[in-house]
Amino acid sequence: MNKRTAAVALGGVAAIVAVAAVRRRTGTIRLRRGAAALRLAARGGIRYASNAPALFTLAGEHRQRLRNDLALQTAQDITDTLGAMKGVLMKIGQMASYLDDGLAPPVRRTLSALQDSVPPMSPALAAGVIESELGLPPERAFARWDPDPIAAASIGQVHRAVTLDGRAVAVKVQYPGIAETMAADLANVSLLRRLLKLTAPSQDVEALLTELRDRVLEELDYRREAANQELLASYYLGHPTIGVPRVIGELSGQRVITSELADGARFSEVRSWPQAERDLAAETIYRFVFRSLYEVHAFNGDPHPGNYLFHGGGRVTFLDFGLVKHFTLDDLRPLMTMARTLCVDNDAEAFRAAMEDAGFLLPSAPLSTEMIVDHLAVFYETIRKPGKLTITPDYASAVVRRFFDVRSPVAGYARIPQSYVILQRINLGLFALLGELSATADWRGIAEEIWPFVQGPPATAMGEAEAAWRASRPAGPATDDR
């Protein structure tokens, strides 16, 4: 064996050893995180079991108070545990904080801590990532660097800084080792399968797992996130109420994103604003979701309230574009056909056929079309008729209950095609947010403005401002037809 062959062989052996080491490390992380999740569930079980005698003997408001106390303790345990674990499991906790039906307000407030901030990494670790990605320590890469983060989330945290040319920026830094952590969570298929079975028992869990894995792994590449953010920032440039911070490309990398600094009120504060302000904020969120879908063909699949900053007068800044799903025109056509046949044409049979063509309903299900429309039309209730309508918390809860209702005869024949898994997530999240705001608007009129198959006139003052903005934009929308 010559030296070159020996070197290649040793390199191959080293690669095999390295891969084996990564697999062992990932396996160890998976076992450790799975065990932590099981311990979390066990603590909840023990908590309730130890209080079972009291729950049995107490009556009336005393029993309810104990139930509320137990729920609050469990929510705090979930927040502390998943917040520290971060990764995929924290994202599940974030979803629970705004989707779970029947949560008492104190419990929801406790879980909502997962939306805005969780325990951060140390300044030294953050500085190490900056130096690795940008080639300089943060004190030299930036004119000013705040070592204390302003926000910490599931895969990274955000720092304030000032660039060498004087721009105030937000620097998102990925946690070291989070890629292995996420891989370990996704490799824990049995745990994820059980969680998905609990939340969507009638769905194709394997398709859900595949879509979850694809989207989450994309989220780890900050270069992709920066491209998503810049796509939407470019499209919404100059919009009267929608803002997306521009990316500073030369100060970004695979694990660092630097973008314009944005400030504003958090969702928890907005809930106490006057109803008129809440309505305007809700209208902007609604327009952003569906303009992005139908015109940019991109859909932010991470709709939790921590990703919004509010400024009054309906102005909202949108953050965090790691979990963006891109659609083709072929993907969108079935969605448009379903909305058109049910809401515009009022043709129930055509709506059923569109559901079957898109894969949302098994063909030839032994169910009447009336039953199918009755079960599924709740998702379209806000846009079937013109006029102002308030999305109440009860309505938002009804949408969630209907989505997860396994007792309905329709549930056994309804499916979520893999391409639309993220779409359903943001639909549920959108209704939950609008319900918390008790938002009122002419949702049908706004939808007709946005629907490509209608393109109706402005239905609101915001719609008029948006129409003027659209007229001033260069011809040819910034769509992505991958």
C-alpha positions, 0 to 999 in steps of 0.5 A: 500500500503506497502512502497516498492509498494509506492516507485515503484509507486512513481518511476513510476510517477517520470519516467512519469513526467521525460518523459513528461518533456523531451517531452515538452522540445523537443517540445519546442526546435522543435518549436523554431528551426522550427521558426528560420528556417522559419524566415531565409526563411522569411528574404530571401524572404523579402530581394529579395522582397524589391529589386524586383523593382531594379531587374526589372529596372536594366539591364545587369551587374548592375542587375547581380551585385545586384543578386550576392550581394543578394545571398551573403547576403543570404548565409552569413545569412544561414551560421550564422544561421545554424552554430549557430543552429548546428544539422541536419539543419546545416548538410543540410547547409553543403550539400548545400555548395558543392552540389548546382549547379550554386552557384557563387564562393563568395556564395560557399566560404561563405557557405563553412564556415559550412564545417570547423568551426562554433561558438564553445561552451564555455571552461567551457561547454567543460570541464564539458562534459570531467569531466562527461565522463572521471571522471576528469576535462580536466586539470587532465585527460590530461597532457596539455589541450587547452581550445580553440577548433581547430574546431567546427562542427554540433554536437561537437568540437575538442580540442588539448591535450597531454596525460599523457604519452606524446601523442599529441591527438585531443579530440572531445567533444559533445555539451551538449544538442545536442541530444535533439536538433537533436531529435527536428530537426528529430521530425520536420517531416513536415519541413524535409519533405518539405526540402527533397521534394525540394531536391529530389521530385521524391523520397520516402521521408518517406524512406529518412526520416527513413534513415536520422533519423537512421544515425543521431541518430547513430552519437550521440553515440561517442562510435559507431563512435570510433568503426567505426574509429578504424575499418577503421584505422586498415584496412588502417594501413600502407597505402601509402596515406590514413591515419585514426587516431587511437582512444585512447579508455581509453580516449573516451566515449559516448560523447568524442572521443580522437584520434591521433592528425593529421594536414594538409592543408584544402580543401580550400588551396588544390584548389590552389595547382598545378594540379598534386597535386590536381590529386593525392589528388583526386585519394586518396579520390576516392580509399578511398571511394571505397576500404572502400565500397567494402572491409571494407563494410563501407561507410563514409556518411559525405563527406564534405571537412572539414573532410579531411586533405591534406599533399602533394604527394597524402597523405590524412588524413580522419576524422569524422566517425559518419555517417558511413553506414555498408553494407552486401554482399547482399547489395553490390551485386546489386551495383556490378552487375549494374557496371559490366553489364553496364561498363564491359559487356556493356549489357544494358538490363542486366543493366536495370534488375539489376536496377530493382532488386536493387529497383532503377527502378520500374519494367516494366516502360513504357520506352525504355532501351536506354532512361534509360541508357541515363538518368542513365549512367551519373553516370558511365561516368567516368568509362565506358571507359579506359583512362585519363579523367578530372572531370570538375566542369561542369560535376560534376554539370551535375551529380547533375542536372541529379540526381535532374531532375524531368522533365525527363520521367525516374524520375517518375520511378527511386527510391533510396532504403533506404539502398542506401540513404547514398550511393547516398549522398557520390556519389554526394559529391564525384563528387562535390569534384573531380569537384572542383579539376578538377581532372584527372585520369584513373578512369576506371583503378582505378575502375578495381583495386578495383572492386571485379569482376575484380581485375585488375592490378595497373593503376597508380603509387599510385596503384602500391604502394597500391598493395605492401601494400595489399600484405604486409597485413595479410590475410583476410581483415577487413570487416564488414558483419553485 
